[in-house]
């Protein structure tokens, strides 16, 4: 019976050693589970701290002069785009923030001040930078100076006002009292300053999500050099997909330098990642906006 | 390559940058309507800057004749490519886009490529000239997309110019080339396509866009070049 199910559902055993279906997660070079070796980075980061460790490596090795990341501004949990040039600042900015951070808005500023720049962004932001590379009359020097694009897995994002509403209405907690936020195992979890944990199913998030996210097909940042997320990874680890030569090189050099440790992606739960990636692709078909079309070439 | 420039209703900034770019890349600016009289000689590339008033028959004829003398026709700058300042703000009229009589030159003549921007920088023009000289289709693709019907987003668009007026319904999200900067972002924002990435603000040459999660256009600074719309990841994709 299980064999039959497997046949019907397909893909549970794949030939050719491909761990994840590129039809679902986009084309990639290699897939890993990874985490930062530095405990401080893991502590500050959301899951395995891979993004922070990778950027720290890129800064310290001089692969990039600066990185555009989201830090936290004066409002609790409201992200703010910022250009950082030191590992200390990176550590400060580590961890996910569940609201819109217009990181690409600093692109012009960053590439005119620095010879080489990395950017961390959501899938749509990564796509925006790729487009800016091709439509070069908008922001100059993007193709030459943006050396690393790290894309974060993203199911949807929230405007800050709606994040506040979500916290108050669904979780009964004021944003200023939240110590930690996380999405794991289909739940949005917050831990308050008194250590109390409250959760709400991720499916409840969509009513608070930014409207544009409802017709986005890209969960895994398919245009990135390196995509990082926690979906499909065990606790304290990240799934990492390298998608370009440059991305693969930087990841390998971070591993060689002992900043990252990796495991086989099959040691996590790649099926979960594939399922969510498929869900997001299919969600576009149900989009309430009939006039729009999915803009992602590999979308449905 | 032999290059010519036809300057129509415009401020001349694009022409200036074209001259610099030609000098840098070693192409001969064989003729310019700003300094030369008469007809355009046979050239490899004709750049057209500026917009055309629907009521100005002379300018339209001049443009029609000019495009026949070049192998490749390129609209240079937002006024020629998408409307820009000349279409959307000349005479400091209210930017109510649907009753203008001024159209981008691209609407009156067949063009091969477009380089929007206000003005396109010397670097941007030089990069285009290099791609054209090398016949690098991949790098030319975005310029081709911008000169066309915007990536098939306007498959049912009527003839390029039907009269001095366009219906608002016709331009919203169908013929994006007719939308001015502020309106475009407004469409993307209001119709909920905006993801809040901030690319528009980074690309805006006039620094007219303020951003707190979503963009807000300061109309008094907006030069309606359309750059924000072109770079937006949600407007169209090459």
HADDOCK unambig.tbl for C-alpha pairs under 7 A between the chains (distance, minus, plus):
assign (segid A and resid 100 and name CA) (segid B and resid 196 and name CA) 6.30 0.50 0.50
assign (segid A and resid 100 and name CA) (segid B and resid 213 and name CA) 5.74 0.50 0.50
assign (segid A and resid 101 and name CA) (segid B and resid 213 and name CA) 6.31 0.50 0.50
assign (segid A and resid 102 and name CA) (segid B and resid 196 and name CA) 5.43 0.50 0.50
assign (segid A and resid 102 and name CA) (segid B and resid 197 and name CA) 4.26 0.50 0.50
assign (segid A and resid 102 and name CA) (segid B and resid 198 and name CA) 4.61 0.50 0.50
assign (segid A and resid 102 and name CA) (segid B and resid 213 and name CA) 6.07 0.50 0.50
assign (segid A and resid 103 and name CA) (segid B and resid 197 and name CA) 6.15 0.50 0.50
assign (segid A and resid 103 and name CA) (segid B and resid 198 and name CA) 6.38 0.50 0.50
assign (segid A and resid 104 and name CA) (segid B and resid 197 and name CA) 5.57 0.50 0.50
assign (segid A and resid 104 and name CA) (segid B and resid 198 and name CA) 4.89 0.50 0.50
assign (segid A and resid 104 and name CA) (segid B and resid 199 and name CA) 5.08 0.50 0.50
assign (segid A and resid 104 and name CA) (segid B and resid 202 and name CA) 6.80 0.50 0.50
assign (segid A and resid 105 and name CA) (segid B and resid 197 and name CA) 6.85 0.50 0.50
assign (segid A and resid 105 and name CA) (segid B and resid 198 and name CA) 3.96 0.50 0.50
assign (segid A and resid 105 and name CA) (segid B and resid 199 and name CA) 5.22 0.50 0.50
assign (segid A and resid 105 and name CA) (segid B and resid 201 and name CA) 5.39 0.50 0.50
assign (segid A and resid 105 and name CA) (segid B and resid 202 and name CA) 4.64 0.50 0.50
assign (segid A and resid 106 and name CA) (segid B and resid 202 and name CA) 6.13 0.50 0.50
assign (segid A and resid 107 and name CA) (segid B and resid 202 and name CA) 5.89 0.50 0.50
assign (segid A and resid 108 and name CA) (segid B and resid 202 and name CA) 5.12 0.50 0.50
assign (segid A and resid 108 and name CA) (segid B and resid 203 and name CA) 6.89 0.50 0.50
assign (segid A and resid 124 and name CA) (segid B and resid 233 and name CA) 6.98 0.50 0.50
assign (segid A and resid 125 and name CA) (segid B and resid 197 and name CA) 5.27 0.50 0.50
assign (segid A and resid 127 and name CA) (segid B and resid 233 and name CA) 6.42 0.50 0.50
assign (segid A and resid 128 and name CA) (segid B and resid 199 and name CA) 6.60 0.50 0.50
assign (segid A and resid 128 and name CA) (segid B and resid 232 and name CA) 6.61 0.50 0.50
assign (segid A and resid 128 and name CA) (segid B and resid 233 and name CA) 4.77 0.50 0.50
assign (segid A and resid 131 and name CA) (segid B and resid 231 and name CA) 6.52 0.50 0.50
assign (segid A and resid 131 and name CA) (segid B and resid 233 and name CA) 6.81 0.50 0.50
assign (segid A and resid 132 and name CA) (segid B and resid 231 and name CA) 5.90 0.50 0.50
assign (segid A and resid 134 and name CA) (segid B and resid 142 and name CA) 6.70 0.50 0.50
assign (segid A and resid 135 and name CA) (segid B and resid 142 and name CA) 6.24 0.50 0.50
assign (segid A and resid 135 and name CA) (segid B and resid 231 and name CA) 6.72 0.50 0.50
assign (segid A and resid 136 and name CA) (segid B and resid 124 and name CA) 6.84 0.50 0.50
assign (segid A and resid 137 and name CA) (segid B and resid 117 and name CA) 6.42 0.50 0.50
assign (segid A and resid 137 and name CA) (segid B and resid 120 and name CA) 6.41 0.50 0.50
assign (segid A and resid 137 and name CA) (segid B and resid 124 and name CA) 5.54 0.50 0.50
assign (segid A and resid 138 and name CA) (segid B and resid 203 and name CA) 4.66 0.50 0.50
assign (segid A and resid 138 and name CA) (segid B and resid 227 and name CA) 5.99 0.50 0.50
assign (segid A and resid 138 and name CA) (segid B and resid 231 and name CA) 6.58 0.50 0.50
assign (segid A and resid 139 and name CA) (segid B and resid 202 and name CA) 6.80 0.50 0.50
assign (segid A and resid 139 and name CA) (segid B and resid 203 and name CA) 5.02 0.50 0.50
assign (segid A and resid 211 and name CA) (segid B and resid 192 and name CA) 5.57 0.50 0.50
assign (segid A and resid 212 and name CA) (segid B and resid 192 and name CA) 5.39 0.50 0.50
assign (segid A and resid 212 and name CA) (segid B and resid 193 and name CA) 4.60 0.50 0.50
assign (segid A and resid 212 and name CA) (segid B and resid 194 and name CA) 5.75 0.50 0.50
assign (segid A and resid 212 and name CA) (segid B and resid 195 and name CA) 5.67 0.50 0.50
assign (segid A and resid 213 and name CA) (segid B and resid 195 and name CA) 6.94 0.50 0.50
assign (segid A and resid 295 and name CA) (segid B and resid 236 and name CA) 6.88 0.50 0.50
assign (segid A and resid 295 and name CA) (segid B and resid 237 and name CA) 6.33 0.50 0.50
